[in-house]
């Protein structure tokens, strides 16, 4: 079997952010407060077709020959059938939108303990329509819409000139690919 596929994938991304310096607890060096927003829009469409040559096993044709000798016009029409095996779930269209906002502070406590605290909020919406190539009215829809709160905190404590301890924690998110939300079986 062999496949013919066209995938159109367009992503548009925009981001705005600002950093404001401030002096916390009378520190000599500036601390920072960052905030911003981001939007991402992805649109994908697929066109997948599956084909195969099906040998006529009822004949005495020798299919163990070199493929260059088999796949010639006379043999294809007489000993090989060209067939389509496109699955009803091979084709899909989808969009993914993420709207996010965040803030982050980077502060110094007691002239040596660096603290970074932040929060990112994301709204994600993934819409996928899987359709039968030969009957586009047969559609299976998927909608995954989620609001995620993604906090983070990090501390850096210097012990001596070239040795420091760092500790931190955060929450992350992993979203499926649009293909994974389609009705197509994945291997």
Rosetta constraint file for C-alpha pairs under 8 A:
AtomPair CA 1 CA 50 HARMONIC 6.95 0.50
AtomPair CA 1 CA 51 HARMONIC 5.58 0.50
AtomPair CA 1 CA 52 HARMONIC 4.18 0.50
AtomPair CA 1 CA 53 HARMONIC 6.97 0.50
AtomPair CA 2 CA 50 HARMONIC 5.99 0.50
AtomPair CA 2 CA 51 HARMONIC 5.47 0.50
AtomPair CA 2 CA 52 HARMONIC 6.13 0.50
AtomPair CA 3 CA 48 HARMONIC 7.02 0.50
AtomPair CA 3 CA 49 HARMONIC 5.76 0.50
AtomPair CA 3 CA 50 HARMONIC 4.65 0.50
AtomPair CA 3 CA 51 HARMONIC 6.25 0.50
AtomPair CA 4 CA 47 HARMONIC 7.93 0.50
AtomPair CA 4 CA 48 HARMONIC 5.68 0.50
AtomPair CA 4 CA 49 HARMONIC 5.10 0.50
AtomPair CA 4 CA 50 HARMONIC 6.42 0.50
AtomPair CA 5 CA 46 HARMONIC 7.14 0.50
AtomPair CA 5 CA 47 HARMONIC 5.49 0.50
AtomPair CA 5 CA 48 HARMONIC 4.30 0.50
AtomPair CA 5 CA 49 HARMONIC 6.36 0.50
AtomPair CA 6 CA 46 HARMONIC 5.72 0.50
AtomPair CA 6 CA 47 HARMONIC 5.09 0.50
AtomPair CA 6 CA 48 HARMONIC 6.49 0.50
AtomPair CA 7 CA 44 HARMONIC 7.06 0.50
AtomPair CA 7 CA 45 HARMONIC 5.82 0.50
AtomPair CA 7 CA 46 HARMONIC 4.52 0.50
AtomPair CA 7 CA 47 HARMONIC 6.47 0.50
AtomPair CA 8 CA 43 HARMONIC 7.95 0.50
AtomPair CA 8 CA 44 HARMONIC 5.46 0.50
AtomPair CA 8 CA 45 HARMONIC 5.31 0.50
AtomPair CA 8 CA 46 HARMONIC 6.47 0.50
AtomPair CA 9 CA 42 HARMONIC 7.11 0.50
AtomPair CA 9 CA 43 HARMONIC 5.84 0.50
AtomPair CA 9 CA 44 HARMONIC 4.38 0.50
AtomPair CA 9 CA 45 HARMONIC 6.72 0.50
AtomPair CA 10 CA 42 HARMONIC 5.61 0.50
AtomPair CA 10 CA 43 HARMONIC 5.33 0.50
AtomPair CA 10 CA 44 HARMONIC 6.42 0.50
AtomPair CA 11 CA 40 HARMONIC 7.07 0.50
AtomPair CA 11 CA 41 HARMONIC 5.65 0.50
AtomPair CA 11 CA 42 HARMONIC 4.29 0.50
AtomPair CA 11 CA 43 HARMONIC 6.54 0.50
AtomPair CA 12 CA 40 HARMONIC 5.70 0.50
AtomPair CA 12 CA 41 HARMONIC 5.20 0.50
AtomPair CA 12 CA 42 HARMONIC 6.41 0.50
AtomPair CA 13 CA 38 HARMONIC 7.44 0.50
AtomPair CA 13 CA 39 HARMONIC 5.84 0.50
AtomPair CA 13 CA 40 HARMONIC 4.41 0.50
AtomPair CA 13 CA 41 HARMONIC 6.48 0.50
AtomPair CA 14 CA 38 HARMONIC 5.70 0.50
AtomPair CA 14 CA 39 HARMONIC 5.45 0.50
AtomPair CA 14 CA 40 HARMONIC 6.54 0.50
AtomPair CA 15 CA 36 HARMONIC 7.45 0.50
AtomPair CA 15 CA 37 HARMONIC 5.82 0.50
AtomPair CA 15 CA 38 HARMONIC 4.26 0.50
AtomPair CA 15 CA 39 HARMONIC 6.52 0.50
AtomPair CA 16 CA 36 HARMONIC 5.43 0.50
AtomPair CA 16 CA 37 HARMONIC 5.43 0.50
AtomPair CA 16 CA 38 HARMONIC 6.40 0.50
AtomPair CA 17 CA 34 HARMONIC 7.22 0.50
AtomPair CA 17 CA 35 HARMONIC 5.70 0.50
AtomPair CA 17 CA 36 HARMONIC 3.90 0.50
AtomPair CA 17 CA 37 HARMONIC 6.36 0.50
AtomPair CA 18 CA 34 HARMONIC 5.69 0.50
AtomPair CA 18 CA 35 HARMONIC 5.63 0.50
AtomPair CA 18 CA 36 HARMONIC 6.15 0.50
AtomPair CA 19 CA 32 HARMONIC 6.55 0.50
AtomPair CA 19 CA 33 HARMONIC 5.76 0.50
AtomPair CA 19 CA 34 HARMONIC 4.36 0.50
AtomPair CA 19 CA 35 HARMONIC 6.69 0.50
AtomPair CA 20 CA 32 HARMONIC 5.64 0.50
AtomPair CA 20 CA 33 HARMONIC 5.19 0.50
AtomPair CA 20 CA 34 HARMONIC 6.27 0.50
AtomPair CA 21 CA 30 HARMONIC 5.77 0.50
AtomPair CA 21 CA 31 HARMONIC 5.59 0.50
AtomPair CA 21 CA 32 HARMONIC 4.46 0.50
AtomPair CA 21 CA 33 HARMONIC 6.36 0.50
AtomPair CA 22 CA 30 HARMONIC 5.53 0.50
AtomPair CA 22 CA 31 HARMONIC 5.21 0.50
AtomPair CA 22 CA 32 HARMONIC 5.96 0.50
AtomPair CA 22 CA 33 HARMONIC 7.55 0.50
AtomPair CA 23 CA 27 HARMONIC 5.76 0.50
AtomPair CA 23 CA 28 HARMONIC 7.35 0.50
AtomPair CA 23 CA 29 HARMONIC 7.00 0.50
AtomPair CA 23 CA 30 HARMONIC 5.11 0.50
AtomPair CA 23 CA 31 HARMONIC 5.63 0.50
AtomPair CA 24 CA 30 HARMONIC 7.67 0.50
AtomPair CA 24 CA 31 HARMONIC 6.54 0.50
AtomPair CA 24 CA 107 HARMONIC 7.22 0.50
AtomPair CA 24 CA 108 HARMONIC 7.63 0.50
AtomPair CA 25 CA 109 HARMONIC 7.73 0.50
AtomPair CA 27 CA 108 HARMONIC 7.46 0.50
AtomPair CA 27 CA 111 HARMONIC 6.85 0.50
AtomPair CA 31 CA 105 HARMONIC 7.61 0.50
AtomPair CA 31 CA 106 HARMONIC 5.72 0.50
AtomPair CA 31 CA 107 HARMONIC 4.83 0.50
AtomPair CA 31 CA 108 HARMONIC 6.68 0.50
AtomPair CA 32 CA 105 HARMONIC 5.64 0.50
AtomPair CA 32 CA 106 HARMONIC 5.14 0.50
AtomPair CA 32 CA 107 HARMONIC 6.59 0.50
AtomPair CA 33 CA 103 HARMONIC 7.26 0.50
AtomPair CA 33 CA 104 HARMONIC 5.79 0.50
AtomPair CA 33 CA 105 HARMONIC 4.50 0.50
AtomPair CA 33 CA 106 HARMONIC 6.54 0.50
AtomPair CA 34 CA 103 HARMONIC 5.44 0.50
AtomPair CA 34 CA 104 HARMONIC 4.99 0.50
AtomPair CA 34 CA 105 HARMONIC 6.22 0.50
AtomPair CA 35 CA 101 HARMONIC 7.53 0.50
AtomPair CA 35 CA 102 HARMONIC 5.43 0.50
AtomPair CA 35 CA 103 HARMONIC 4.07 0.50
AtomPair CA 35 CA 104 HARMONIC 6.25 0.50
AtomPair CA 36 CA 101 HARMONIC 5.70 0.50
AtomPair CA 36 CA 102 HARMONIC 5.51 0.50
AtomPair CA 36 CA 103 HARMONIC 6.60 0.50
AtomPair CA 37 CA 99 HARMONIC 7.62 0.50
AtomPair CA 37 CA 100 HARMONIC 5.51 0.50
AtomPair CA 37 CA 101 HARMONIC 4.19 0.50
AtomPair CA 37 CA 102 HARMONIC 6.33 0.50
AtomPair CA 38 CA 98 HARMONIC 7.86 0.50
AtomPair CA 38 CA 99 HARMONIC 5.93 0.50
AtomPair CA 38 CA 100 HARMONIC 5.14 0.50
AtomPair CA 38 CA 101 HARMONIC 6.37 0.50
AtomPair CA 39 CA 97 HARMONIC 7.34 0.50
AtomPair CA 39 CA 98 HARMONIC 5.56 0.50
AtomPair CA 39 CA 99 HARMONIC 4.51 0.50
AtomPair CA 39 CA 100 HARMONIC 6.28 0.50
AtomPair CA 40 CA 96 HARMONIC 7.80 0.50
AtomPair CA 40 CA 97 HARMONIC 5.62 0.50
AtomPair CA 40 CA 98 HARMONIC 5.11 0.50
AtomPair CA 40 CA 99 HARMONIC 6.64 0.50
AtomPair CA 41 CA 95 HARMONIC 7.21 0.50
AtomPair CA 41 CA 96 HARMONIC 5.77 0.50
AtomPair CA 41 CA 97 HARMONIC 4.58 0.50
AtomPair CA 41 CA 98 HARMONIC 6.64 0.50
AtomPair CA 42 CA 95 HARMONIC 5.39 0.50
AtomPair CA 42 CA 96 HARMONIC 4.98 0.50
AtomPair CA 42 CA 97 HARMONIC 6.42 0.50
AtomPair CA 43 CA 93 HARMONIC 7.69 0.50
AtomPair CA 43 CA 94 HARMONIC 5.86 0.50
AtomPair CA 43 CA 95 HARMONIC 4.47 0.50
AtomPair CA 43 CA 96 HARMONIC 6.64 0.50
AtomPair CA 44 CA 93 HARMONIC 5.62 0.50
AtomPair CA 44 CA 94 HARMONIC 5.28 0.50
AtomPair CA 44 CA 95 HARMONIC 6.31 0.50
AtomPair CA 45 CA 91 HARMONIC 7.81 0.50
AtomPair CA 45 CA 92 HARMONIC 6.01 0.50
AtomPair CA 45 CA 93 HARMONIC 4.28 0.50
AtomPair CA 45 CA 94 HARMONIC 6.49 0.50
AtomPair CA 46 CA 91 HARMONIC 5.46 0.50
AtomPair CA 46 CA 92 HARMONIC 5.63 0.50
AtomPair CA 46 CA 93 HARMONIC 6.39 0.50
AtomPair CA 47 CA 90 HARMONIC 7.80 0.50
AtomPair CA 47 CA 91 HARMONIC 5.64 0.50
AtomPair CA 47 CA 92 HARMONIC 7.70 0.50
AtomPair CA 48 CA 86 HARMONIC 7.36 0.50
AtomPair CA 48 CA 90 HARMONIC 5.98 0.50
AtomPair CA 48 CA 91 HARMONIC 5.96 0.50
AtomPair CA 49 CA 84 HARMONIC 7.54 0.50
AtomPair CA 49 CA 85 HARMONIC 7.48 0.50
AtomPair CA 49 CA 86 HARMONIC 5.06 0.50
AtomPair CA 49 CA 90 HARMONIC 7.66 0.50
AtomPair CA 50 CA 84 HARMONIC 5.74 0.50
AtomPair CA 50 CA 85 HARMONIC 4.98 0.50
AtomPair CA 50 CA 86 HARMONIC 4.53 0.50
AtomPair CA 50 CA 87 HARMONIC 7.64 0.50
AtomPair CA 51 CA 82 HARMONIC 7.17 0.50
AtomPair CA 51 CA 83 HARMONIC 5.65 0.50
AtomPair CA 51 CA 84 HARMONIC 4.33 0.50
AtomPair CA 51 CA 85 HARMONIC 5.49 0.50
AtomPair CA 51 CA 86 HARMONIC 7.09 0.50
AtomPair CA 52 CA 82 HARMONIC 5.97 0.50
AtomPair CA 52 CA 83 HARMONIC 5.43 0.50
AtomPair CA 52 CA 84 HARMONIC 6.37 0.50
AtomPair CA 52 CA 85 HARMONIC 7.20 0.50
AtomPair CA 53 CA 80 HARMONIC 5.89 0.50
AtomPair CA 53 CA 81 HARMONIC 5.46 0.50
AtomPair CA 53 CA 82 HARMONIC 4.69 0.50
AtomPair CA 53 CA 83 HARMONIC 6.18 0.50
AtomPair CA 54 CA 80 HARMONIC 5.50 0.50
AtomPair CA 54 CA 81 HARMONIC 4.98 0.50
AtomPair CA 54 CA 82 HARMONIC 6.36 0.50
AtomPair CA 54 CA 83 HARMONIC 6.91 0.50
AtomPair CA 55 CA 79 HARMONIC 5.97 0.50
AtomPair CA 55 CA 80 HARMONIC 4.52 0.50
AtomPair CA 55 CA 81 HARMONIC 6.33 0.50
AtomPair CA 56 CA 79 HARMONIC 5.15 0.50
AtomPair CA 56 CA 80 HARMONIC 5.80 0.50
AtomPair CA 56 CA 81 HARMONIC 7.32 0.50
AtomPair CA 57 CA 61 HARMONIC 7.88 0.50
AtomPair CA 59 CA 79 HARMONIC 7.51 0.50
AtomPair CA 61 CA 79 HARMONIC 7.31 0.50
AtomPair CA 63 CA 70 HARMONIC 7.15 0.50
AtomPair CA 65 CA 69 HARMONIC 6.58 0.50
AtomPair CA 65 CA 70 HARMONIC 6.64 0.50
AtomPair CA 66 CA 70 HARMONIC 6.59 0.50
AtomPair CA 67 CA 71 HARMONIC 5.98 0.50
AtomPair CA 68 CA 72 HARMONIC 7.29 0.50
AtomPair CA 70 CA 75 HARMONIC 6.40 0.50
AtomPair CA 70 CA 76 HARMONIC 7.76 0.50
AtomPair CA 71 CA 75 HARMONIC 6.61 0.50
AtomPair CA 71 CA 76 HARMONIC 6.26 0.50
AtomPair CA 72 CA 76 HARMONIC 6.15 0.50
AtomPair CA 73 CA 77 HARMONIC 6.59 0.50
AtomPair CA 74 CA 78 HARMONIC 6.37 0.50
AtomPair CA 75 CA 79 HARMONIC 5.23 0.50
AtomPair CA 75 CA 80 HARMONIC 6.42 0.50
AtomPair CA 76 CA 80 HARMONIC 4.51 0.50
AtomPair CA 76 CA 81 HARMONIC 6.48 0.50
AtomPair CA 76 CA 82 HARMONIC 7.58 0.50
AtomPair CA 77 CA 81 HARMONIC 6.67 0.50
AtomPair CA 86 CA 90 HARMONIC 6.87 0.50
AtomPair CA 86 CA 133 HARMONIC 7.89 0.50
AtomPair CA 87 CA 132 HARMONIC 7.52 0.50
AtomPair CA 88 CA 131 HARMONIC 6.75 0.50
AtomPair CA 88 CA 132 HARMONIC 4.35 0.50
AtomPair CA 88 CA 133 HARMONIC 6.55 0.50
AtomPair CA 88 CA 134 HARMONIC 7.92 0.50
AtomPair CA 89 CA 130 HARMONIC 6.06 0.50
AtomPair CA 89 CA 131 HARMONIC 6.18 0.50
AtomPair CA 89 CA 132 HARMONIC 6.05 0.50
AtomPair CA 89 CA 182 HARMONIC 7.64 0.50
AtomPair CA 89 CA 183 HARMONIC 5.76 0.50
AtomPair CA 89 CA 184 HARMONIC 4.73 0.50
AtomPair CA 89 CA 185 HARMONIC 7.81 0.50
AtomPair CA 90 CA 130 HARMONIC 7.53 0.50
AtomPair CA 90 CA 131 HARMONIC 7.63 0.50
AtomPair CA 90 CA 132 HARMONIC 7.39 0.50
AtomPair CA 90 CA 133 HARMONIC 7.76 0.50
AtomPair CA 90 CA 184 HARMONIC 5.85 0.50
AtomPair CA 91 CA 130 HARMONIC 5.83 0.50
AtomPair CA 91 CA 131 HARMONIC 5.71 0.50
AtomPair CA 91 CA 132 HARMONIC 6.68 0.50
AtomPair CA 91 CA 133 HARMONIC 6.49 0.50
AtomPair CA 92 CA 128 HARMONIC 6.82 0.50
AtomPair CA 92 CA 129 HARMONIC 5.42 0.50
AtomPair CA 92 CA 130 HARMONIC 4.14 0.50
AtomPair CA 92 CA 131 HARMONIC 5.81 0.50
AtomPair CA 92 CA 179 HARMONIC 7.87 0.50
AtomPair CA 92 CA 182 HARMONIC 6.69 0.50
AtomPair CA 93 CA 128 HARMONIC 5.75 0.50
AtomPair CA 93 CA 129 HARMONIC 5.36 0.50
AtomPair CA 93 CA 130 HARMONIC 6.59 0.50
AtomPair CA 94 CA 126 HARMONIC 7.21 0.50
AtomPair CA 94 CA 127 HARMONIC 5.38 0.50
AtomPair CA 94 CA 128 HARMONIC 4.13 0.50
AtomPair CA 94 CA 129 HARMONIC 6.19 0.50
AtomPair CA 94 CA 178 HARMONIC 6.43 0.50
AtomPair CA 95 CA 125 HARMONIC 7.94 0.50
AtomPair CA 95 CA 126 HARMONIC 5.74 0.50
AtomPair CA 95 CA 127 HARMONIC 5.32 0.50
AtomPair CA 95 CA 128 HARMONIC 6.58 0.50
AtomPair CA 95 CA 178 HARMONIC 7.66 0.50
AtomPair CA 96 CA 124 HARMONIC 7.18 0.50
AtomPair CA 96 CA 125 HARMONIC 5.65 0.50
AtomPair CA 96 CA 126 HARMONIC 4.40 0.50
AtomPair CA 96 CA 127 HARMONIC 6.51 0.50
AtomPair CA 96 CA 178 HARMONIC 7.68 0.50
AtomPair CA 97 CA 123 HARMONIC 7.95 0.50
AtomPair CA 97 CA 124 HARMONIC 5.68 0.50
AtomPair CA 97 CA 125 HARMONIC 5.26 0.50
AtomPair CA 97 CA 126 HARMONIC 6.58 0.50
AtomPair CA 98 CA 122 HARMONIC 6.53 0.50
AtomPair CA 98 CA 123 HARMONIC 5.57 0.50
AtomPair CA 98 CA 124 HARMONIC 4.47 0.50
AtomPair CA 98 CA 125 HARMONIC 6.59 0.50
AtomPair CA 99 CA 122 HARMONIC 5.72 0.50
AtomPair CA 99 CA 123 HARMONIC 5.26 0.50
AtomPair CA 99 CA 124 HARMONIC 6.67 0.50
AtomPair CA 100 CA 120 HARMONIC 6.93 0.50
AtomPair CA 100 CA 121 HARMONIC 5.47 0.50
AtomPair CA 100 CA 122 HARMONIC 4.27 0.50
AtomPair CA 100 CA 123 HARMONIC 6.29 0.50
AtomPair CA 101 CA 120 HARMONIC 5.78 0.50
AtomPair CA 101 CA 121 HARMONIC 5.45 0.50
AtomPair CA 101 CA 122 HARMONIC 6.72 0.50
AtomPair CA 102 CA 118 HARMONIC 7.31 0.50
AtomPair CA 102 CA 119 HARMONIC 5.56 0.50
AtomPair CA 102 CA 120 HARMONIC 4.16 0.50
AtomPair CA 102 CA 121 HARMONIC 6.21 0.50
AtomPair CA 103 CA 118 HARMONIC 5.57 0.50
AtomPair CA 103 CA 119 HARMONIC 5.66 0.50
AtomPair CA 103 CA 120 HARMONIC 6.65 0.50
AtomPair CA 104 CA 116 HARMONIC 7.08 0.50
AtomPair CA 104 CA 117 HARMONIC 5.68 0.50
AtomPair CA 104 CA 118 HARMONIC 4.01 0.50
AtomPair CA 104 CA 119 HARMONIC 6.51 0.50
AtomPair CA 105 CA 115 HARMONIC 7.81 0.50
AtomPair CA 105 CA 116 HARMONIC 5.57 0.50
AtomPair CA 105 CA 117 HARMONIC 5.38 0.50
AtomPair CA 105 CA 118 HARMONIC 6.25 0.50
AtomPair CA 106 CA 114 HARMONIC 7.18 0.50
AtomPair CA 106 CA 115 HARMONIC 5.77 0.50
AtomPair CA 106 CA 116 HARMONIC 4.51 0.50
AtomPair CA 106 CA 117 HARMONIC 6.78 0.50
AtomPair CA 107 CA 114 HARMONIC 5.84 0.50
AtomPair CA 107 CA 115 HARMONIC 5.21 0.50
AtomPair CA 107 CA 116 HARMONIC 6.44 0.50
AtomPair CA 108 CA 112 HARMONIC 6.33 0.50
AtomPair CA 108 CA 113 HARMONIC 5.54 0.50
AtomPair CA 108 CA 114 HARMONIC 4.58 0.50
AtomPair CA 108 CA 115 HARMONIC 6.14 0.50
AtomPair CA 109 CA 113 HARMONIC 5.02 0.50
AtomPair CA 109 CA 114 HARMONIC 6.39 0.50
AtomPair CA 109 CA 115 HARMONIC 7.41 0.50
AtomPair CA 112 CA 157 HARMONIC 6.62 0.50
AtomPair CA 112 CA 158 HARMONIC 6.65 0.50
AtomPair CA 113 CA 155 HARMONIC 6.93 0.50
AtomPair CA 113 CA 156 HARMONIC 5.77 0.50
AtomPair CA 113 CA 157 HARMONIC 4.92 0.50
AtomPair CA 113 CA 158 HARMONIC 7.11 0.50
AtomPair CA 114 CA 155 HARMONIC 5.71 0.50
AtomPair CA 114 CA 156 HARMONIC 5.03 0.50
AtomPair CA 114 CA 157 HARMONIC 6.67 0.50
AtomPair CA 115 CA 153 HARMONIC 7.46 0.50
AtomPair CA 115 CA 154 HARMONIC 5.82 0.50
AtomPair CA 115 CA 155 HARMONIC 4.73 0.50
AtomPair CA 115 CA 156 HARMONIC 6.61 0.50
AtomPair CA 116 CA 152 HARMONIC 7.92 0.50
AtomPair CA 116 CA 153 HARMONIC 5.66 0.50
AtomPair CA 116 CA 154 HARMONIC 5.09 0.50
AtomPair CA 116 CA 155 HARMONIC 6.50 0.50
AtomPair CA 117 CA 151 HARMONIC 7.82 0.50
AtomPair CA 117 CA 152 HARMONIC 5.78 0.50
AtomPair CA 117 CA 153 HARMONIC 4.44 0.50
AtomPair CA 117 CA 154 HARMONIC 6.50 0.50
AtomPair CA 118 CA 151 HARMONIC 5.80 0.50
AtomPair CA 118 CA 152 HARMONIC 5.20 0.50
AtomPair CA 118 CA 153 HARMONIC 6.44 0.50
AtomPair CA 119 CA 149 HARMONIC 7.13 0.50
AtomPair CA 119 CA 150 HARMONIC 5.65 0.50
AtomPair CA 119 CA 151 HARMONIC 4.27 0.50
AtomPair CA 119 CA 152 HARMONIC 6.21 0.50
AtomPair CA 120 CA 149 HARMONIC 6.12 0.50
AtomPair CA 120 CA 150 HARMONIC 5.00 0.50
AtomPair CA 120 CA 151 HARMONIC 6.27 0.50
AtomPair CA 121 CA 147 HARMONIC 7.28 0.50
AtomPair CA 121 CA 148 HARMONIC 5.72 0.50
AtomPair CA 121 CA 149 HARMONIC 4.70 0.50
AtomPair CA 121 CA 150 HARMONIC 6.03 0.50
AtomPair CA 122 CA 147 HARMONIC 5.73 0.50
AtomPair CA 122 CA 148 HARMONIC 5.20 0.50
AtomPair CA 122 CA 149 HARMONIC 6.67 0.50
AtomPair CA 122 CA 150 HARMONIC 7.91 0.50
AtomPair CA 123 CA 145 HARMONIC 7.39 0.50
AtomPair CA 123 CA 146 HARMONIC 5.80 0.50
AtomPair CA 123 CA 147 HARMONIC 4.43 0.50
AtomPair CA 123 CA 148 HARMONIC 6.40 0.50
AtomPair CA 124 CA 144 HARMONIC 7.78 0.50
AtomPair CA 124 CA 145 HARMONIC 5.58 0.50
AtomPair CA 124 CA 146 HARMONIC 5.34 0.50
AtomPair CA 124 CA 147 HARMONIC 6.43 0.50
AtomPair CA 125 CA 143 HARMONIC 7.17 0.50
AtomPair CA 125 CA 144 HARMONIC 5.70 0.50
AtomPair CA 125 CA 145 HARMONIC 4.21 0.50
AtomPair CA 125 CA 146 HARMONIC 6.54 0.50
AtomPair CA 126 CA 142 HARMONIC 7.83 0.50
AtomPair CA 126 CA 143 HARMONIC 5.72 0.50
AtomPair CA 126 CA 144 HARMONIC 5.09 0.50
AtomPair CA 126 CA 145 HARMONIC 6.28 0.50
AtomPair CA 126 CA 178 HARMONIC 7.17 0.50
AtomPair CA 127 CA 141 HARMONIC 7.39 0.50
AtomPair CA 127 CA 142 HARMONIC 5.75 0.50
AtomPair CA 127 CA 143 HARMONIC 4.68 0.50
AtomPair CA 127 CA 144 HARMONIC 6.62 0.50
AtomPair CA 127 CA 178 HARMONIC 7.96 0.50
AtomPair CA 128 CA 141 HARMONIC 5.71 0.50
AtomPair CA 128 CA 142 HARMONIC 5.12 0.50
AtomPair CA 128 CA 143 HARMONIC 6.61 0.50
AtomPair CA 128 CA 178 HARMONIC 6.68 0.50
AtomPair CA 128 CA 181 HARMONIC 6.49 0.50
AtomPair CA 128 CA 182 HARMONIC 6.13 0.50
AtomPair CA 129 CA 139 HARMONIC 6.24 0.50
AtomPair CA 129 CA 140 HARMONIC 5.63 0.50
AtomPair CA 129 CA 141 HARMONIC 4.50 0.50
AtomPair CA 129 CA 142 HARMONIC 6.47 0.50
AtomPair CA 129 CA 182 HARMONIC 6.81 0.50
AtomPair CA 130 CA 139 HARMONIC 5.57 0.50
AtomPair CA 130 CA 140 HARMONIC 5.11 0.50
AtomPair CA 130 CA 141 HARMONIC 6.38 0.50
AtomPair CA 130 CA 182 HARMONIC 5.58 0.50
AtomPair CA 130 CA 183 HARMONIC 6.10 0.50
AtomPair CA 130 CA 184 HARMONIC 7.72 0.50
AtomPair CA 131 CA 135 HARMONIC 7.46 0.50
AtomPair CA 131 CA 136 HARMONIC 5.53 0.50
AtomPair CA 131 CA 137 HARMONIC 7.23 0.50
AtomPair CA 131 CA 138 HARMONIC 5.68 0.50
AtomPair CA 131 CA 139 HARMONIC 4.54 0.50
AtomPair CA 131 CA 140 HARMONIC 6.47 0.50
AtomPair CA 132 CA 136 HARMONIC 5.30 0.50
AtomPair CA 132 CA 137 HARMONIC 7.57 0.50
AtomPair CA 132 CA 138 HARMONIC 5.85 0.50
AtomPair CA 132 CA 139 HARMONIC 6.98 0.50
AtomPair CA 140 CA 182 HARMONIC 7.87 0.50
AtomPair CA 140 CA 183 HARMONIC 6.93 0.50
AtomPair CA 141 CA 182 HARMONIC 7.78 0.50
AtomPair CA 142 CA 181 HARMONIC 6.40 0.50
AtomPair CA 142 CA 182 HARMONIC 7.04 0.50
AtomPair CA 148 CA 173 HARMONIC 7.90 0.50
AtomPair CA 150 CA 170 HARMONIC 7.00 0.50
AtomPair CA 150 CA 171 HARMONIC 5.09 0.50
AtomPair CA 150 CA 172 HARMONIC 6.09 0.50
AtomPair CA 150 CA 173 HARMONIC 7.96 0.50
AtomPair CA 151 CA 170 HARMONIC 5.63 0.50
AtomPair CA 151 CA 171 HARMONIC 5.84 0.50
AtomPair CA 152 CA 168 HARMONIC 7.43 0.50
AtomPair CA 152 CA 169 HARMONIC 5.68 0.50
AtomPair CA 152 CA 170 HARMONIC 4.05 0.50
AtomPair CA 152 CA 171 HARMONIC 6.60 0.50
AtomPair CA 153 CA 168 HARMONIC 5.38 0.50
AtomPair CA 153 CA 169 HARMONIC 5.51 0.50
AtomPair CA 153 CA 170 HARMONIC 6.39 0.50
AtomPair CA 154 CA 166 HARMONIC 7.21 0.50
AtomPair CA 154 CA 167 HARMONIC 5.72 0.50
AtomPair CA 154 CA 168 HARMONIC 3.95 0.50
AtomPair CA 154 CA 169 HARMONIC 6.47 0.50
AtomPair CA 155 CA 166 HARMONIC 5.64 0.50
AtomPair CA 155 CA 167 HARMONIC 5.38 0.50
AtomPair CA 155 CA 168 HARMONIC 6.08 0.50
AtomPair CA 156 CA 164 HARMONIC 6.75 0.50
AtomPair CA 156 CA 165 HARMONIC 5.74 0.50
AtomPair CA 156 CA 166 HARMONIC 4.48 0.50
AtomPair CA 156 CA 167 HARMONIC 6.70 0.50
AtomPair CA 157 CA 164 HARMONIC 5.48 0.50
AtomPair CA 157 CA 165 HARMONIC 5.16 0.50
AtomPair CA 157 CA 166 HARMONIC 6.41 0.50
AtomPair CA 158 CA 162 HARMONIC 7.94 0.50
AtomPair CA 158 CA 163 HARMONIC 6.09 0.50
AtomPair CA 158 CA 164 HARMONIC 4.00 0.50
AtomPair CA 158 CA 165 HARMONIC 6.23 0.50
AtomPair CA 159 CA 163 HARMONIC 5.56 0.50
AtomPair CA 159 CA 164 HARMONIC 5.17 0.50
AtomPair CA 159 CA 165 HARMONIC 7.19 0.50
AtomPair CA 160 CA 164 HARMONIC 6.96 0.50
AtomPair CA 176 CA 180 HARMONIC 5.89 0.50
AtomPair CA 176 CA 181 HARMONIC 6.96 0.50
AtomPair CA 177 CA 181 HARMONIC 6.92 0.50
AtomPair CA 178 CA 182 HARMONIC 6.72 0.50
AtomPair CA 179 CA 184 HARMONIC 7.58 0.50
AtomPair CA 180 CA 184 HARMONIC 7.73 0.50
AtomPair CA 180 CA 186 HARMONIC 7.41 0.50
